[in-house]
Amino acid sequence: MPSKPPTIILAPIRGVTNSIYRNAIAKTFGGIDSAVAPYITTNSQGTLNIRQLADVHPDANLLPTTGQVLTKNAQEFLHVAQIYCEQGMQEVNLNMGCPYPMVANRGKGSGLLTSPKETKALLTDITKKSPLPVSIKLRLGRHSSSELELLIPIINNLNLHSITIHPRIGDQLYKGSVDLKNFNYYLPLFEKVPYYNGDIFTVNDFQKMTKLYPTIIQWMLGRGVLCNPALPSQIKGKIYSVQEYKTHLQQMHSQIRDGFLNLENGKSDFLNKMREQWSYLSYCFESQHKIFKKIKKARSIDHYNDAVQWIFEQEIAQKSLNG
Ligand SMILES: Cc1cc2nc3c(=O)[nH]c(=O)nc-3n(C[C@H](O)[C@H](O)[C@H](O)COP(=O)(O)O)c2cc1C
């Protein structure tokens, strides 16, 4: 019997994987089954960023999209969950992995991993009261991977929709490599098989991981997709000719560019936003460094469009074509 195709979830990457990006990749390269959107922050006044709420609305998304919340406060989480529910969304995710000290020092993101007692109270409360199924995305710890040991029995006792693990600790940020030794130790301790996330950049990386972890069927990919948007479809067996790859990439880029320009005041921050996109997209080309430099030099939208025209005359990287 043929094995079930893997489920691929687009990871949240703040500043990049908003609905404009998610829709652009869904319409062109495809291969992604669902997405988790970058986090929304909460405050005690209950004010929320309207643009971010609209970004996850089902009407604005071609992919099933889960909204993510960055908070340590159950009431504030539930307030967002209620709004998501009214918007017709299906799931709400708690960020338990954000590594940045500004966030973690305030007990949010990976900061939640250092205080199991408070985190247990938070998770118990939100899973009991949330109008939507709750999922979590976490690291192995903030300062040490031993922090997860105390959290697993708590997690096993809760009614969570899913658990996604990025096997780094917060202090690493995105440096070094994923810690598969500790991931191997923790994996069998979970009653529900977690989703895996981290450092899958090629089809080969993916195949290695599926061999190592045959029980895992849900895979979350972030930077690997941003650097090669064909990757999810290549994992699922699609092979691209140079021309086909270039055409898809050109269409995807045009949709992202036009999407940003059509936003209210879209022109004001356009060059910065596109620079962030190209810090990843430039890896699709053989001369990555030259391409990103060209984008960074653009000082106007016209200048930017000229740079892009030049870029699409350059060679697609062989490693992108191969996946
Ligand atoms: C610039 C940047 C922004 C990110 N924003 C978020 C976010 O909003 N929420 C979240 O849970 N993770 C966020 N992440 C983490 C990614 O979702 C993912 O866990 C991480 O990049 C590892 O997966 P990868 O190796 O497939 O990229 C971010 C990562 C980066 C590099």
The ligand as an SDF file (V2000), in Angstrom:
LIG
                    3D

 31 33  0  0  0  0  0  0  0  0999 V2000
   12.9240   35.8500   11.6020 C   0  0  0  0  0  0  0  0  0  0  0  0
   12.1710   34.7470   12.3180 C   0  0  0  0  0  0  0  0  0  0  0  0
   10.8900   34.9960   12.8040 C   0  0  0  0  0  0  0  0  0  0  0  0
   10.1710   33.9930   13.4870 C   0  0  0  0  0  0  0  0  0  0  0  0
    8.9070   34.2580   13.9480 N   0  0  0  0  0  0  0  0  0  0  0  0
    8.2330   33.2890   14.6360 C   0  0  0  0  0  0  0  0  0  0  0  0
    6.8980   33.4980   15.1430 C   0  0  0  0  0  0  0  0  0  0  0  0
    6.2750   34.5450   14.9470 O   0  0  0  0  0  0  0  0  0  0  0  0
    6.3370   32.4730   15.8600 N   0  0  0  0  0  0  0  0  0  0  0  0
    6.9690   31.2730   16.0700 C   0  0  0  0  0  0  0  0  0  0  0  0
    6.4090   30.3800   16.7080 O   0  0  0  0  0  0  0  0  0  0  0  0
    8.1880   31.0500   15.5710 N   0  0  0  0  0  0  0  0  0  0  0  0
    8.8350   32.0030   14.8620 C   0  0  0  0  0  0  0  0  0  0  0  0
   10.0560   31.7330   14.3370 N   0  0  0  0  0  0  0  0  0  0  0  0
   10.5970   30.3660   14.4530 C   0  0  0  0  0  0  0  0  0  0  0  0
   10.1920   29.5100   13.2450 C   0  0  0  0  0  0  0  0  0  0  0  0
    8.8000   29.3290   13.1880 O   0  0  0  0  0  0  0  0  0  0  0  0
   10.8470   28.1120   13.3080 C   0  0  0  0  0  0  0  0  0  0  0  0
   10.4990   27.5050   14.5310 O   0  0  0  0  0  0  0  0  0  0  0  0
   12.3650   28.1950   13.2140 C   0  0  0  0  0  0  0  0  0  0  0  0
   12.7690   29.0390   12.1510 O   0  0  0  0  0  0  0  0  0  0  0  0
   12.9750   26.8060   13.0140 C   0  0  0  0  0  0  0  0  0  0  0  0
   12.4270   26.1700   11.8850 O   0  0  0  0  0  0  0  0  0  0  0  0
   13.1900   26.1610   10.4620 P   0  0  0  0  0  0  0  0  0  0  0  0
   14.5760   25.6380   10.7250 O   0  0  0  0  0  0  0  0  0  0  0  0
   12.3740   25.2560    9.5850 O   0  0  0  0  0  0  0  0  0  0  0  0
   13.2270   27.5860    9.9970 O   0  0  0  0  0  0  0  0  0  0  0  0
   10.7730   32.7230   13.6650 C   0  0  0  0  0  0  0  0  0  0  0  0
   12.0460   32.4650   13.1410 C   0  0  0  0  0  0  0  0  0  0  0  0
   12.7430   33.4540   12.4700 C   0  0  0  0  0  0  0  0  0  0  0  0
   14.1110   33.1470   11.9170 C   0  0  0  0  0  0  0  0  0  0  0  0
  1  2  1  0
  2  3  1  0
  2 30  2  0
  3  4  2  0
  4  5  1  0
  4 28  1  0
  5  6  2  0
  6  7  1  0
  6 13  1  0
  7  8  2  0
  7  9  1  0
  9 10  1  0
 10 11  2  0
 10 12  1  0
 12 13  2  0
 13 14  1  0
 14 15  1  0
 14 28  1  0
 15 16  1  0
 16 17  1  0
 16 18  1  0
 18 19  1  0
 18 20  1  0
 20 21  1  0
 20 22  1  0
 22 23  1  0
 23 24  1  0
 24 25  2  0
 24 26  1  0
 24 27  1  0
 28 29  2  0
 29 30  1  0
 30 31  1  0
M  END
$$$$
